[in-house]
Amino acid sequence: MENFSEWFHNILEEAEIIDSRYPIKGMSVWLPNGFKIRKHILELLKKLLDKDHEEVLFPLLVPEDELAKEGIHVKGFEEEVYWVTHGGRKELNKKLAIRPTSETAMYPMFSLWVRSHTDLPMKFYQIVNTFRYETKHTRPLIRVREITTFKEAHTVHGTSYEAAEQVKIAIEIYKEFFDLLGIPYILSKRPVWDKFPGADYTMAFDTLLPDGKTLQIGTVHNLGQTFAKTFDIRYETEDSIHEYVYQTCYGLSDRVIASVIGVHGDKKGLRLPPKIAPNQITIIPIIFKEGSEEVIAKCEEIKLDLETNGIRVNMDNRDIRPGKKFYQWELNGSPLRLELGPRDLKKNKAILVRRDNLEKIEIDLNSKYVEKINELFENIYNNMKKNVWEKMEDKIIAIDNLKDVNDVIANGKVVSFLWCGEEECGKAIEEITDIDILGTQDEKSEFNQDADGKECIHCGKKAEYTGLMAKTY
C-alpha cells in the first residue's frame, strides 16, 4: 500500500473510528463506529482472560513515594510521567503521578493481600486509561499520550518455576487473541537493553504494517522478585517460612486496534474480521418506483431473522444511489453486503457480496440462508487471516552479511540473522546499521534459523540465536 501513513490517518477519519481534533496533542475521541470495534475486540480478550483471571480496577493516581520506590522501573518512565500538583488551588503535600502503568499502584496493595501460600497464585487484570507524555511525533492509536485501551494483567506466584510457566500461559492467551483477530505476529525475546524496566526478561509480539515498519502489539514480562522485594510482597510457606513472591505482568494497548485496521485494510477502506465488525452484514434494498414496499418489507424480515440468530445487522434504506451505499459500507468494512431488488424478490433470491474479496454470491431466500451466512463469516475470517500471514512471512528475509541489512529493510522487509546474543555485539550491530534488534527467536519458531556450527554475523563468535531486525514505530 502506497503511503500507508496517509491512508491510515484518512481511514480513521472517513470510517469514523476516532476524531483527533481534541485540543490536546496525542489524545483523541472514540466515535461510535470505532468504539464498537473496540468493544468487540475487548469482548474477545475478556472471554479469554476471565477463564482464570479476576478483573479489578485500580485508581488512576499513584503517590510519588510509591512510584519512586522501584528505581529501575521509574527510570524507564520518568520522562513520560504526568504529575498532579494541586487539588483545586491548594498545592498538594505529595505529588501524584497519573498512571503511566500500574505496577507501583497495584503492588503496595498486593503486599496487603498476600499472606499465605494458600493465597497463591493470584491473577488479576484491568482495562484502563494510562497517560504518558510522549515526546516523539504522535500518531493516533499508535503513539499517543492517552492510551485509552490499556489491558494489563498482573500475577503473583510462589516459585520462579510457576512465574516462568505463567509467562508461557500468557503467550498462549495472546496467540489465541491475535489469531481471533487475524493479526500475524512475530514473537521474540527482547534484548536485555530493551526489556521492561525491572523485568528479568520480556517477550514481545510485533506485527508488520504495510509500510514495512513493525508495531509492538503485546508484551509479557517475567518480573522475578524485583518488585516483591521493593514492595515487600511475601507469603508464608507450608513450612512457616516467609518468602518473597515471584511475579509476571503482560499488557496490550490501542495498538491492537491499529494493527487490525492496518494489516487488513485496502484501498477501498476497512476490512474487518466478522467477529469484531460493528455491522457483520449490511442489507441494501435496491429500490425502484414499483415494488419498493415489498422489497423493504422483505429486507425487514431478513434483518429480523438474522438478528434473532445473533448476527449484527444494519439496513441502509436511505434515499441515495445504491453505488454510494456500496462505497460507504466497503469503506466501513462490513464483512458482507446483502442486496435485494424487485427482480431478486420475484425469484426469492438475494445477492451477497464479500468485503474481503468482493465475490458475489446468490442465495435462495427459501433455503437456510442464516447457516450459509455464518459459513461465509468463517470463510472470510480464514481467508483474511491466511492472506496477512502469507504477506508477513514473505517479508522476513535471512541475511548473512550486515551490509545487506539496510537495503533489505528499505524495501519494507524484516531481517533475520545469526547472532551470538551478547549485549556489546548487539549494540554494535544497532549502531552500525541504525536499525533496532527486535529480539531473538525460540528454537521452535518458524522464523528460527539453524545456528549449529555457524558464526555470529558481526563478531564471528559462535552463533547462539536467530535475531530479527526491523524498522519500528
Phi, psi and omega in degrees: 000123180287139179049064181301320183302316179293317178302314183298314179299316182293320183291325177299325179279309188290325178272005175057052177276302178221163173243115185270009183274007176303138190284029169230124182302137177082010178231137185226167179253130174284125176271162186309315182296314179294322182294326177293318176301312178303314182299314182291327175296315181293328177299318178297317182294315181297323180299322178289316184286326185293350178298321179211020172243156174252133178276136181226177175213116181258157179300157181284328187265141181237125178300143183303320184290329176289318179298324185282347185298318183264092188301314182297317182296313182297322181301328179289341184239357192299331180278353187247358188279132168272140182241140170260121184247345183227147168249104192066234178265353185274129177288133182285146176293330183228124178297149178241127177276139172275122191320115169273332172192172198248007182306311185284349173273321188275323192288330171300327178286324178300325181295337176274329186277326184276123179232310188235163175300337179287345177280346189257152356282158170249135180224112182237156169213157173216154176240113192218175169269138170234157186232130178222130181283083182290122183263345177281178179297120183282148176223130181307133179069344185253310178226100191231169177260335170242113175274108188273347182229075184251105177262122177232134176247144181224128182234154184230132186223163181273339184224160178293327179298315181296323178294317179296322178293324178294325174302315179297320179296316180298319178300317180293324176298314181293321177302314180296319180297311180295325177296320178299329180270356182069026181268123175284147185217155170247125176258127180216159173268118183298144175298156188302328182280355182239014180281167178297134182302120180099352182274152170290315174202161182232131171255138185224147173255132175233148169240164182251119179274165186299343178274004178087003177262143176272147180237121177290123185244354178188147178222148177229126187239131169267112186271354182056226179249012185306306183282330178299320180288325180291317185256012176054056177261102184232157177226158178268122181286175177298336179266015177063032174254140179268121182237150173287144179281171172243145187227158170225160169211153181207140188220157174226164180213190176309337183299333176298318179293319177300321182289324175301314180296314187288315187283332183263339187294161175220188185297336180278344178135219181287147163230113187249134171303138184306328182300332186244001182289132177304317175242109181288330176216135179248123180266127180238105175290132175264104193256132170238176182299317180270135174081007184296320182296319180294320179297313179300316182298318179293321178297319178297321179295315178298316180302312180297319180299315180293316180298321179298332179265019172079018179262136179279118188233145166226153180239127181256096179249030176296153181273066176224167182298141179305323181302322179293323178293317179302315181301313184295318185280339169289318176302318184276354171082020177300119189300327178227145174239132177249121180251133179221121176239178182302318180296317178300317184297321179299326179270357186056043178240165171215160179251128172256138177237122178281135178284330185292322182228005177063021176290139177258135183227128177271133178238150178268121182286352173272349182272181175278071188289337177296318177298319179299318180295318178296324175296320179295321177303316180294319178296318179299312180302311182297321180292317179297315181297314180300315183297315184287327176295317180298319179299315182292315181300326179292342185259008176258112191245125177278134177231160177233017179214126181300336181296340183274348188304305188294323178294317181296315183289328177297338178267019175076029183248168172252136183263134173249133183210160178269138190216146177287335179093357183282142186300315182300317180293317181297317179293327177293320177299316179296322181291319181295318187265340187059034179231143181282142167275119178292313182162195182245155184264143171291152181302331183275354182293143179293343180265002181283136175262156176283110183268357186302119177076009183251168186253154173298140184296337184252303190267347178083358176288174180300129178285131180249335188221161163264121177259156176236139178233146179197160166288137185235159173278000000 
